[in-house]
Every structure is written in structure tokens, then in C-alpha cells.
């Protein structure tokens, strides 16, 4: 369908055609004139003007009296017409807007005009029609303000319906394109209109005189309940296409609308639309194209629409279409922001050994869905896990993009198993490469469930809070350091105890700092909130992790959301020493046999004899590959958790690769066996070599 931009405004007499707003719904005002006595002048509305009376102390002008300059037609700008009492013996002018008619026809038209102005004769409970252009202007102003209040598609359409029913029409049907085009994109395929919403005046009222809620779509009193076609395809060159291309609203009894309604409503349903100018079909045109249509309806017993009501319908349709256009664009931007934020942050936290994790993210506002705050949990070799939380300045698309780059860099550095302070050092270098004003804070911690220790390095970030099992909450003493991006600053790491049952809370400054409080006051409130929450579950049971995160966010007041918030909570379960077996093996030919014997004894001690054959075979293969190239002792560690995990470490940095051995090869089948028998397996490069690990179900 091809649309041609047109304008529905028509200039009114007495208005500047170049002034579009001044040309709409404006009634020409006659220039005040001083009439000479005895010479009646024609009235602009068709009646007879009354003669002007002389002011006190002035000489009335007569046929032979010259009119002064001050009383001429072209008198001063602020000249006022003279006031006078009407002569009861002179005929009264005809009602406004009705030309004088002879006899009974004049009386009938005058009575109809009086009934229209006063609302008499209307059915009870019906709104009085708009009587003059001032009423229409006030209605259009109020209606457009109501439509403009909406920010999404449903609010815009609801505003159109609530603004027009019952003030302007008794019912309305709103059709929109399906799907709605976004921006400058050109939809491919036929134009399809879908019935988006209907609204009507209900039959009953409540006790307060207001209208009762109306179920949708149920305009039964207009017969529209029989409409079953909520989809219609606009045929190229069809009657509906021509009406939509015309842009101007038309009465439903016009030839163009009579041909278009069967296509819009469905064959046979056009008879449900009242005739005699009781319906208006208005195209909804956005910035680029027609995006729908609105059908305004009045009951047959109501007064019909007038020609000026077409201008009202055009104004309502234009404002609604532009609002829908903006709502669609806003919805697309919100979708992009949500997708960007979803891909920037971890969709699911990993299931790490010896630690349980929970997280929350809140944007700064509903209109700012992305920001520079992030969190992450990265599994490390040796059943360890890295906990990261950071904050890039600002909460915009740029901040989110920088955050994504820093998060990716942190994941890469964590995969190299670098110490926390080294990770922050490389992040600082990466931020300087991104730009001179790329500043961020970050806290990087590594938890070891075997040793029950945690190593933390900080780069200008608020300190973490550790909630002990007994309910005591403490702010950890971690060197603050300089923010990432400053450059030339060393970072320091500290190693602290991480007892089983304790909870570590990492957060960004949006949780503890706002315009109403400084950061240290917020940290103290957070510590008190954690301690109070822990008291609810008793000294022997830590609070549930997800509920704890919700309680922490509840400490935010109505005016405390100045920044986005990232929250990461880690519950330390650890691995008991009785569930860990650890050995050193010399790099010699007897090492694989010794590894099999040690693994067999550990499995017997744990009651896992059914895994003996598989573990001995896989341990033998992995240890054989390690001692073949290692120059230092090889480490062998078995961990019993929900799975059985075996880790073999050596000082060779090259990672093994799975390959398909040929029939003539004497080796190369070790990792193939590991891949077939193990639940999971992998290899991780360390700063001192590598670790090859595999897991078996218990």
C-alpha cells in the first residue's frame, strides 16, 4: 500500500492559512463596527444588527452627521463596541448559526438549535453534545493530553478510547497494523489490520453516577458484539486502501466509507454501523505510513456528527498515531536494552563445588534498563570459584558496552588462574586502552572450598560484608586500592578465613549510597540489616540465600534509587577434610600403578567400591600422560561431593586435545576413554602448568 502525505487542515475565514494551528476549529470573529442610527447593518450570522445607541454626553450620529475617526470601522485597536439595551419593538435576531427562515420552518429550526445548545430532548444519561468550536477545542486539548500521557502501546490506545467515549462518541473501534512497523523499516507482505481494542458506553451506571467497568470487547448496545473478524487484509487498490491513503476522516455514509467498511468489518457486518453520519472512519497515520484506523460511532437516537467533528476526529487520530509510533520505538529500544543487559550479565550462575550463589540486578530506573554494574561467578581449577562484582561510571549504553568488555577480560584472566591482584592489574591496563575516561571499580575474590579460605583484591570498590553462621555481620577489612583506569597503581590482595555456613555479600555502591545517605552510613545499615535477618532463623541455621537477597533490597527507600544495583551473595559450604584425598607422585614409570592403588584405597574408605574399575582406568590414563612430559612431581587429588572428582596436575602448560586415534597408532586413546566414561572432563592452564580433571556420578 502506498501512502501520499496529505493534510486534513482547511483554512477558516479570518485565519492565516500558513498557520496550521490557527486554522483548525477557529470561528471567524467579526470586526466591531459602530452602526449609524436608523441604518441597520447585516449580521455576520444572517440576522439583522441592532442600531447603536449614543453614549451619554455624545451626539448620536444621523444620516447627515459625519462619523468621527475614533468611531470609524478602521478605528483604534482597542476600541470597544457601544452597549445598548435592545428595543423590544424591533425583531430579535435569529438563533446563532440559523439563517432566518419564514414561517413554521424557522420556528422548527430555532427550536432544534435551542435543544442542541441546552441538551434537552437527549436520552437520560447521555452526554450533551459539543455546541460550539470552543467546546471542541477544549475537548481536543484534554483528549490529546490524555493520549500523550501514555508511554506504551496499550496506554496510548486506552487513552484514545477513554478520551473519546462517552464525550465524543458512544463507541470506538481501534484497528492497528499487525505487526506494527518500527521506525523506517519497510514491512514485507500484505498490510493486515487487527482489532486492537473496542470501547463503549455501558448500559448501567453505578451508585455514584460514574460508568461501570466494561468488559472487552462487548459493545452489545451498538450491535458490534456480532463482529467476529478481528483481522482484515488491506487489498492493494481496494476501497479500504483508498480511504487509508486519503488520510482524512470520512463519514461512514460517504461512498468511499460504504465501500471500505465491508472490507474492514467483514462481509455483512457493515450494516451494524449506524447511518446518517453517525459514524466516522479515521485513518491513523504515523510519521511515515498509515498504521491503523479508528471507527467512531454514535447511537442512532443521538445527534449525528457534524462537519467540524471530522476535524476533531483527525486531531485525535493524528495524536494517537504519533503516540503509537513513539510507543513502538520505545518498545524496540527497551527490548534492545533488555537484550543487551541480559547478554552482559550471566544468565545463570554456575553450580560450583562447596558454594551456593544468588544474585540480583536492578537498573537505575525503568527508563534506564542498562548500566555499568556487573557481577560474575567463574569456576576455577581445584574446585575453586572466582566471585567478581564491578561498577562502570554511569548507567547508559556506553557504560554497558564498557562493562561487557571488562567482564569478558575478567573471565579470560580468570581462566589463566592469575592471582586476584594480577587480574585487577590487567583490567586496569584494558580500561586504559579503551579510553582515558574509562573508570570503573571492581572487587575480585577467589574462594577455595578445600582450605576454607578466600583471597580478595579491591580496586576502589565498597568492601564486602561477611555474615557468620551465628548471626554476626562484619565489614571485611580489604585495602581499597585505586579504581580501574587510573593506571600506574599496584593492587594488594588479602587472604581471609571463609568458615562453613558463612555468607559473603558483594554489591555495588547503588545499594548503600544515595542522595539521602553517604556510602559508609549505607554500609552500616546493610550490616545491621544482615544481622537482623540472620536472627530470624536462629544461630544454627543461616537464612535462605534467595530470601536474604530480597531482604537486602528491601532496605532501599523510595528515594534511594540513584544508581543501578548489582548484588552477589555466596554461601560457603566448603568441602570437609575427610572428603579430600591428596598425593604427590614422582614423574616415573611406576607412578600410574601407585596412583591406581591410592585411588582404590580412598574409594574403599568412602564406600564407593562400585566406582573402582572406572576410576582406576581413568586415573591410570591421565597420570600416564602427565608423567610422560612432567619434570616435577605430579599431584593427584580426589574430592567426594555430590560427584566424585579427580584432578591431576603437572608443570607442563600444553593442554591435551581429544583426537581420534588411527588403527595403527599405539597411543592416543587415553582421552578418548576419559571422554566416554566420565560424566564431565576438562583441562585448565595454570600459571605453573595445567590441571586435567574428570567427574563421575556417585
PyMOL commands that set and color helices and strands:
alter all, ss='L'
color gray80, all
select helices_A, chain A and resi 20-23+69-71+103-118+133-148+153-164+220-222+224-226+239-246+255-265+270-272+307-344+381-383+397-415+420-434+509-511+519-537+545-553+577-579+591-606+609-629+670-677
alter helices_A, ss='H'
color red, helices_A
select strands_A, chain A and resi 171-177+191-200+231-234+250-251+279-285+290-297+355-362+373-380+384-392+440-448+453-459+465-467+473-475+493-497+503-507+565-572+580-585+634-640+643-650+680-686+689-697
alter strands_A, ss='S'
color yellow, strands_A
deselect
rebuild
show_as cartoon
